[in-house]
Amino acid sequence: MNKNKTVHIISHTHWDREWYLPYEKHHVLLIELMDELLQTFDADEAFKSFHLDGHTIILDDYLQVRPEMREKVQHYIKEGRLQIGPWYILQDEFLTSSEANIRNLQYGMKDAEKWGGLARVGYFPDSFGNVGQAPQILQQAGIKTAVFGRGVKPTGFNNTAEDTDIYESPYSEMKWEAPDGSTVLGVLFANWYCNGNEVPVNEEEATVYWNEKIAAMEKYAATPHLLMMNGCDHQPIQTDLPEAIQTAQKLYPDIDFKHSSFNTYIDQLGNSLIDDLKTVAGELRSQQTDGWGTLVNTASSRLYLKQRNRKGEILLEKVAEPLSTFAYMLGAEYKHHLFEYSWKTLMQNHPHDSICGCSVDEVHRAMITRFEESQHVAEMIVDENLAFISNKVNTSSFENMDENALPFIVFNTTGKNRTGVVTVTLDVKREYFSSGVNKKELKNFALGQRAIIDSDGATFACDVKDLGIHFGYDLPKDKFRQPYMARRVQLTFHAEDIPALGFKTYACVLEEENIQHDINTLVTDTNVMENEFLHVKIEGNGSLVIYDKVSGKAYNNLCVYEDTGDIGNEYMYKQPDNETPLTTENLTAEINLVENNPYRAIYEIIHKWELPVSATELLEVEQREMVDFKYRKSVRSSEKIPYTIKTFVSLEKNSKDVDVKTTFINNAKDHRLRVLFPTDIQTDQHQADSIFEVVTRNNEPEEGWTNPDHSQHNQAFVDLSDEESGLTIANYGLYEYEVLRDKRQTIALTLVRSVGELGDWGYFPTPEAQCLGEHTVSFKIIPHQGGESKLDAYHTSYQYQVPWSTKQIGVQKGELPPVYSFIQQESKLNRLVFSSLKVSEKTNDILARWFNMTDVEDEIMINLHDKEREVYKSNIIEEDNGTLKKTVTGSYEVKTKKHEIVTIGIKE
């Protein structure tokens, strides 16, 4: 019989490793599920296939407790019945870095290859929106299809299909296009990923069930291949599914019911697609909905987690990996095993219910331990490679300048030359226990007047802070630990033009008497600081007026703090009805000058505020009774508590931006604290940093958006600009912003959000989500001149994420000069952003990656110090896609398309 439709029933379970239960409780349930699955495979050959939710970590979790089941697991993977990958974990795409998204795919595909099978599908079942570059990432990995549950209408709040004429796609199948033009076939779970849950075996029940389900699938399907997902969140296996399929086949003989897999479904789907599939472009963020179900406010839930994660990602991808690559180029081992362990430990915090901060308190407590574990491994990698590289640097020239010189190296692991204030800690005198320690002599050691010189003899003024006597130790590779006591100082100075992907060597020396230093400072008036680019005035209320001398534009009322009530949950912000926001605009601030020298000025601004202590008691009643947050009537308490905010505003010489660090003790509940930046720039759109993309978004939400809040995700920055001026706000781990719908086009950056419940499908109190205690946040204000000048502001924002690395060394001979760049590279039109430098585990080749942040083509020019190496264009899974030829100038030039993610391989 010629059947005209096929229903592909894919057995699965959506397995959140941790969420409404702590990890180990979910872990116990996972063991039970996997045991039952393997028993079902053993007992019933008709149970054809099971999709293990797209992430390979489930196998590690299972075998941690059931190691004796390894061979059986591998057997069913190789047989194709147990389908795994392509991810290591199911991440939140917007809240994990570009490189973390890539490592997640790389390690997931590596694991799948090791196990002997791969579900070749970009699986995003429950991502809280999907990033625009996902199609390009998947294409480069050889994956041609993506399936996802959110981001495109017709799904609305709580994943329900809506009857509406406004669709981004009329079908569940569509072409999904990245900004560079790459496309994959996109498949929306239009009826969610549990639309085939609990299929009846009984014919009477099955008739009712299938009549409803078939109609729902046909409503959106563009092909005769209908997708049914048999399972849901932590759903036990339906072991009698083969019998249920037999019942369905008997009742509907004209339809082919198949216990299928994604690989089978995708293969057959591709042969039956209609020609007029709609193309959806870029980000999928549910912008065509009413705005209540986007879950974007998870970007501000438990912001302390986002800050810790940013630190961990940057330490690995922007410090440890480049430094290890430098050392590898000098002959050191690149320790892939340690990187994999550190990355995987960090990524265990990246699932969407973990990094989003929308789980029970026990989950997020455990995350802190993982952050620390990953960080400690990364720090060990950094320390080892700093020592290896530093020992090969020639510092002998300093001996002629000062026989007591203390050399040190400043490393720049970013893709652009770097200038800025650096702080380095040095031991000026060290005594090892093995030789005896004279503490009195160490204490009385005369520090003298200190200065800093570079290898050319140029002198730099510095601030010297005596740290006193400290205990330390060396861990030699060939002998027992070597403890010591040292007299230690902390030096702060202005380092200039440190080469990209390289270093510059300095030395701390005793300064000759009567040396005249520049006594000019950046403080030019009361509460005013100024350099050649910016004039910064602190008003009496603590707000900033920043005048951009280049564009001639002044920005007023910057850094006013705003506080509103929040009666929502970890997923969604909800301001109480008819509430007027509180601000610091009418407060009188205390203003103190705390640093004033030729290279930097810092002011401390203190706001002594009062905020409501919490919401009224009605909120707890509404939470317990599970009143939908949109309809809650609770308001803020009339009881007030003191709320002090300390803001440190700094301006450096030659700098085109203003650094801000804010500290506060959050002792209020049920509220959201933001900082405001009115721009007075009239434009309908703005730009924000996302995953391998500077994305353009509309200031106004789409028609039909009813949520008063229009918060959105960013990674490194958000920018509002026109052709004459612009303001970029860079941040460190503060991922939620909003462009307010006011006359001044104000950027609002969230600093903390305090709520008391998880939300979603039940009542789960989360008192620790109130985020009580001390917080420190930092951001950077970057005025620019609009147009092309904003590209420099974006590069500054990316560089802002990366810490300086320093290392004290001795006076020595060495093969490396005092100033050096390991890979000289440059973006011809300034449009390319350096993303990563690492060594491939598969080939031991050096891999460097950039992305084009604009819609204009550019070129990367790479110089390898005239060394003869084979250079080739690669992709995100580190394959060789063709050798590049060296130009007559001796460099390699790589053309990049608009918004292209480009990876270059270098054979050693």
FENNORJO-V941289 format. One record per pair of residues at least 12 apart in sequence whose C-alpha atoms are under 6 Angstrom apart, sorted by the first residue. I is the first residue (numbers start at 1). GAP is how many residues later the second one is. If there is no record, write none. Layout:
I;GAP, I;GAP
This chain:
3;251, 3;252, 5;219, 5;250, 6;219, 6;249, 6;250, 6;251, 7;218, 7;219, 7;250, 8;218, 8;219, 8;220, 8;250, 8;252, 9;219, 9;220, 9;249, 9;250, 9;251, 10;219, 10;220, 10;250, 10;251, 11;39, 11;219, 12;38, 12;39, 12;219, 13;218, 13;219, 13;221, 13;222, 14;39, 14;218, 14;219, 14;220, 15;218, 15;219, 19;334, 19;340, 20;339, 20;340, 22;340, 22;341, 31;31, 46;196, 47;195, 48;33, 49;32, 49;33, 50;32, 51;32, 52;31, 52;32, 54;30, 54;31, 54;32, 54;33, 54;69, 55;30, 55;32, 55;33, 55;34, 56;29, 56;32, 56;52, 57;31, 74;41, 77;40, 78;38, 78;39, 83;36, 84;34, 84;35, 85;23, 85;27, 85;33, 85;34, 86;22, 86;23, 87;17, 87;18, 87;21, 88;16, 88;19, 88;20, 90;261, 91;259, 91;260, 91;261, 92;35, 92;259, 92;260, 98;593, 98;594, 120;23, 121;24, 121;25, 122;24, 123;23, 123;24, 124;23, 124;24, 125;23, 125;24, 126;23, 129;21, 129;22, 129;155, 129;156, 130;153, 130;154, 131;152, 132;46, 132;150, 132;151, 133;45, 135;43, 135;48, 135;49, 136;42, 136;46, 140;735, 141;736, 144;40, 145;39, 145;40, 145;41, 146;40, 147;39, 147;40, 147;41, 148;40, 149;39, 149;40, 151;133, 151;134, 151;135, 152;132, 152;134, 153;14, 153;15, 157;136, 169;109, 171;49, 171;50, 171;51, 172;15, 172;16, 172;18, 172;48, 172;49, 173;13, 173;14, 174;12, 174;103, 174;104, 174;105, 175;104, 176;103, 176;104, 176;105, 177;104, 178;104, 179;720, 180;718, 180;719, 180;720, 193;36, 194;35, 194;36, 194;37, 194;38, 195;33, 195;34, 196;32, 196;33, 196;34, 197;33, 197;34, 200;44, 201;43, 223;49, 223;50, 288;414, 290;414, 290;415, 290;416, 291;414, 291;416, 292;415, 295;276, 295;277, 297;274, 297;275, 298;58, 298;273, 299;436, 299;437, 300;436, 301;56, 301;269, 302;55, 302;467, 306;427, 307;426, 310;423, 312;63, 320;62, 321;517, 322;515, 324;61, 325;513, 327;58, 327;62, 342;32, 342;35, 345;29, 346;25, 346;28, 349;18, 358;212, 358;400, 360;406, 361;405, 392;422, 392;423, 392;424, 393;421, 393;423, 394;418, 394;419, 394;420, 394;422, 394;423, 394;424, 395;416, 395;417, 396;415, 396;416, 396;417, 405;102, 405;103, 405;104, 406;101, 406;102, 407;99, 407;100, 407;402, 407;403, 408;97, 408;98, 408;99, 408;399, 408;400, 408;401, 409;95, 409;96, 409;397, 409;398, 410;93, 410;94, 410;395, 410;396, 411;91, 411;92, 411;394, 412;88, 412;89, 412;90, 412;91, 413;88, 414;86, 414;87, 415;85, 415;419, 416;84, 417;80, 417;81, 417;82, 417;83, 418;79, 418;80, 419;76, 419;77, 419;78, 420;74, 420;75, 421;72, 421;73, 421;74, 422;70, 422;71, 423;68, 423;69, 424;66, 424;67, 425;64, 425;65, 426;62, 426;63, 427;59, 427;60, 427;61, 428;59, 428;60, 429;57, 429;58, 430;55, 430;56, 431;53, 431;54, 432;51, 432;52, 433;50, 433;51, 442;45, 449;61, 449;62, 450;59, 450;60, 450;61, 451;57, 451;58, 451;60, 452;55, 452;56, 453;53, 453;54, 454;52, 462;30, 462;31, 463;28, 463;29, 464;26, 464;27, 465;24, 465;25, 466;23, 467;21, 467;22, 468;19, 468;20, 469;17, 469;18, 470;15, 470;16, 471;13, 471;14, 472;12, 499;322, 501;320, 502;318, 502;319, 502;320, 503;316, 503;317, 504;314, 504;315, 505;313, 520;78, 521;76, 521;77, 531;122, 533;16, 533;123, 534;13, 534;14, 534;15, 535;12, 540;48, 540;49, 541;46, 541;47, 541;48, 542;47, 543;14, 543;15, 543;16, 543;17, 544;13, 544;14, 551;234, 558;119, 559;116, 559;117, 560;24, 560;25, 560;115, 560;116, 561;22, 561;23, 561;113, 561;114, 562;20, 562;21, 562;111, 562;112, 563;18, 563;19, 563;109, 563;110, 564;17, 564;107, 564;108, 565;105, 565;106, 566;104, 566;105, 568;61, 569;186, 569;188, 569;189, 569;190, 570;188, 576;59, 589;17, 589;18, 590;15, 590;16, 591;13, 591;14, 592;12, 599;53, 599;54, 600;51, 600;52, 601;49, 601;50, 602;47, 602;48, 603;45, 603;46, 604;43, 604;44, 605;41, 605;42, 606;39, 606;40, 607;37, 607;38, 608;36, 609;33, 609;34, 609;35, 610;30, 610;31, 610;32, 610;33, 611;29, 611;30, 612;25, 612;27, 612;28, 613;26, 613;27, 613;28, 613;55, 614;22, 614;23, 614;54, 614;55, 614;56, 615;20, 615;21, 615;22, 615;55, 616;19, 616;20, 616;21, 618;16, 619;15, 645;19, 646;16, 646;17, 647;14, 647;15, 648;12, 648;13, 657;124, 657;125, 658;122, 658;123, 659;121, 660;118, 660;119, 660;120, 661;116, 661;117, 662;114, 662;115, 663;112, 663;113, 664;110, 664;111, 665;108, 665;109, 666;106, 666;107, 667;105, 669;85, 669;101, 670;84, 670;85, 671;82, 671;83, 672;80, 672;81, 673;78, 673;79, 674;75, 674;76, 674;77, 675;73, 675;74, 676;71, 676;72, 677;69, 677;70, 678;66, 678;67, 678;68, 679;66, 679;67, 680;64, 680;65, 684;15, 685;12, 685;13, 685;14, 686;33, 686;34, 687;31, 687;32, 688;26, 688;29, 688;30, 689;25, 689;26, 689;27, 689;28, 690;24, 690;25, 693;160, 694;159, 710;28, 711;26, 711;27, 712;24, 712;25, 712;26, 713;22, 713;23, 714;21, 715;20, 716;14, 716;15, 717;12, 717;13, 717;14, 721;65, 722;64, 723;63, 723;64, 724;61, 724;62, 725;59, 725;60, 725;61, 726;57, 726;58, 726;59, 726;60, 727;55, 727;56, 728;54, 729;51, 729;52, 730;49, 730;50, 730;67, 731;48, 732;46, 736;14, 737;12, 754;16, 754;17, 755;14, 755;15, 756;13, 756;14, 823;41, 824;38, 824;39, 825;36, 825;37, 826;34, 826;35, 827;32, 827;33, 828;31, 829;29, 831;21, 831;22, 832;19, 832;20, 833;17, 833;18, 834;16, 835;14, 835;15, 836;12, 836;13, 845;61, 845;62, 846;59, 846;60, 847;57, 847;58, 848;55, 848;56, 849;53, 849;54, 850;52, 851;49, 851;50, 851;51, 852;47, 852;48, 853;46, 854;44, 854;45, 855;43, 855;44, 856;42, 857;39, 857;40, 857;41, 858;37, 858;38, 859;35, 859;36, 859;37, 860;33, 860;34, 861;31, 861;32, 862;29, 862;30, 863;28, 869;38, 870;37, 871;12, 871;13, 871;34, 871;35, 872;12, 872;32, 872;33, 873;31, 873;32, 874;29, 874;30, 874;31, 875;28
